[in-house]
């Protein structure tokens, strides 16, 4: 299978750069997930004391849901 993306440069220069750098962006999102979101979503590691920990977990979960919606196929 092959895919060809065509861009009208200079009008679509930013879209072209985004397409070329897509794997770099994905790597950064993966790192963000592994370093920030995963410890809380999977293990419930609180960063703050007990009362605020649950609120923190809910906030982090909601942020991750909203971020991941943008990358759904």
C-alpha positions in Angstrom: 0.0 0.0 0.0 1.2 3.5 -0.9 0.0 6.9 0.1 0.9 10.1 -1.6 0.2 13.4 0.1 0.3 16.6 -2.1 0.6 20.1 -0.8 0.4 23.4 -2.6 3.5 25.2 -1.4 3.7 28.0 -0.2 0.0 28.1 0.7 0.1 24.7 2.6 3.6 24.9 3.9 2.6 24.6 7.5 0.5 21.5 6.8 3.4 20.0 4.9 5.8 20.6 7.8 3.2 19.0 10.2 2.9 15.9 7.9 6.7 15.5 7.6 7.1 15.8 11.4 4.2 13.7 12.4 6.3 10.9 13.9 8.2 13.5 16.0 4.9 14.8 17.4 3.7 11.3 18.1 6.9 10.6 20.0 6.4 13.7 22.1 2.8 12.7 22.9 3.9 9.2 23.8 6.6 10.7 26.2 4.0 13.0 27.7 1.7 10.1 28.3 4.3 7.8 29.8 5.9 10.5 32.1 2.8 12.4 33.2 -0.5 10.6 32.5 0.3 6.9 32.8 1.5 6.9 36.4 -1.8 8.5 37.5 -4.1 6.7 35.2 -2.7 3.3 35.7 -1.3 3.4 39.2 -3.1 6.3 40.9 0.1 7.8 42.1 -0.9 11.0 43.9 1.3 14.0 43.5 -0.5 15.8 46.3 -2.0 14.7 49.7 -5.0 12.3 49.9 -7.9 14.8 49.6 -6.4 16.6 46.6 -5.0 13.4 45.1 -8.5 12.2 43.9 -9.3 15.6 42.4 -5.9 15.6 40.7 -6.5 12.1 39.3 -9.9 13.2 37.9 -8.4 16.3 36.3 -5.5 14.3 34.7 -7.9 11.7 33.5 -10.2 14.3 31.9 -7.2 16.1 30.2 -5.9 12.8 28.8 -9.4 11.9 27.4 -9.6 15.3 25.7 -6.1 15.1 24.3 -6.5 11.5 23.0 -9.8 12.4 21.3 -7.7 14.6 18.9 -5.6 11.6 17.9 -8.3 9.0 17.5 -8.5 7.4 14.0 
